[in-house]
Amino acid sequence: MNNRRFVQVVVGGTAAVLVLAAGATVVLDPFFHYHKPLEGVEYPLEDGMERYLNDGIIKTYDYDAAIVGTSMMQNFKASQFDRLFGTKSIKVTYTAETYYAIDQEARKVLRENPDTKYIFRCLDYNKVFQAGEVRNYDEYPDYLYDDNIFNDVNYVLNKEIFLDSTLPVIRYNMLGKETTSMDDYSFWEWEHPVGKEHVMESYERKEEAVSGQKAFTDADRQTVIDNVTENVIRTVEENPDTTFIFYTPLYSVAFWDDAERSGDLIRYFEAEKLQAELLLPYDNVKLYSFTDHYDIAQNLDNYMDPTHYGSEISDMIIDWIYEEEGLLTEDNYVEKIQAMEDYYLSFDYDSIFGDMDDENAE
């Protein structure tokens, strides 16, 4: 074989392989970029791939409600929400993301499906001061999010996607498995079990507490107003026929110990009061807070780390919301949140974490 023929064979073979690989990705479409899941084909919705999968789920799945938010919501069961609220929901969450990033997700849902009945979303204490168009992750697959067909080359001719996402769809079906349910999608407790020992391993207690709590300043107040207005309220106002269910997550006492020792405890609760003041005037908003479930917060066996509660608590939260337990109103929000602030300001944290000080001193 002469050199020219050899080059032709290599180029032709490479092109054929690329065409086959691209074709497989387009047809199977593991991220649902072009179409909904193929009938008769089962799909593994892999944990950790939410930034690749969520956009396609939003565009192609059939639903009338959406569970959006951070990892605080990943153990929720869509089936439980649907049974109680009479919906067909999707769960599209982002780990550790900001108010802005989650709002963009909610807005995408409402653009694709303006008839969405419910948006169910958490408002994390530890994200309330991150205002502006801020994301906590830099590497988003933007080629999946836009309508530019030319940058789809990053999807259809992506070796990693072909090997790690397209081929696994084929293997998944050969093994006779079923498409991951919305209950199991992004569910983390299998790999990250709850228990006091896990909380203690992950919690690094500050050696010394500050001498006093920081004030909730005018600058803090403006940051919260900007964040909530731009990344929550704007979407609420633009979608008056959708009911927005918001809640502040039930963090463990370890989180509040850290907040108290860093001097940020009052700032968090004052921010929550202001957030409630801003949201409660809207008729299509239901706002809940469960931080006064002190027995749950103090039982570290309910948690994987200082903030993440297990699936049993997630189940309870949906039940509480359905029963309207923990509902904030314009009549009760100040008193209810102030009681939480007072409780955690006076709590004896050393009764739980005092031994950690002794270990740090050794």
Number of C-alpha atoms within 10 A of each C-alpha: 7 6 8 9 10 11 12 11 13 12 12 12 12 12 12 12 12 16 14 12 21 20 14 17 24 19 15 22 23 29 27 24 25 15 17 18 21 13 6 8 14 20 25 19 22 15 12 14 14 20 20 21 19 23 21 22 22 25 19 15 14 13 17 21 27 27 24 23 29 21 20 26 25 28 23 27 23 23 17 16 22 15 10 13 15 12 19 17 26 26 27 26 25 24 18 17 19 28 27 22 20 25 20 16 21 24 21 16 26 23 13 12 16 14 15 21 21 21 23 22 25 22 24 23 17 13 16 20 22 19 21 15 13 13 17 12 13 7 8 11 13 14 17 23 16 12 10 10 9 8 13 16 11 14 20 20 17 16 15 10 18 19 11 12 21 24 16 16 23 16 13 16 16 10 9 9 14 13 17 14 16 19 16 20 25 25 21 17 17 8 7 14 16 20 17 15 13 17 21 17 10 11 15 13 19 14 12 9 15 13 9 11 17 14 13 16 11 9 9 17 17 13 18 23 20 17 23 25 18 17 23 25 19 13 18 21 15 11 18 13 15 21 19 23 17 21 22 17 22 24 24 27 24 24 20 22 24 19 20 22 20 18 18 18 23 20 21 21 20 21 20 23 17 16 21 21 14 16 21 16 11 14 13 18 20 19 24 24 25 22 22 17 14 16 11 19 23 16 13 23 19 21 28 24 26 23 22 25 28 24 22 11 17 20 15 12 21 20 15 15 21 12 11 13 14 19 18 20 17 11 8 10 22 17 11 18 21 15 14 17 21 13 13 21 17 9 14 12 18 11 8 13 16 12 11 16 14 10 8 11 8 5
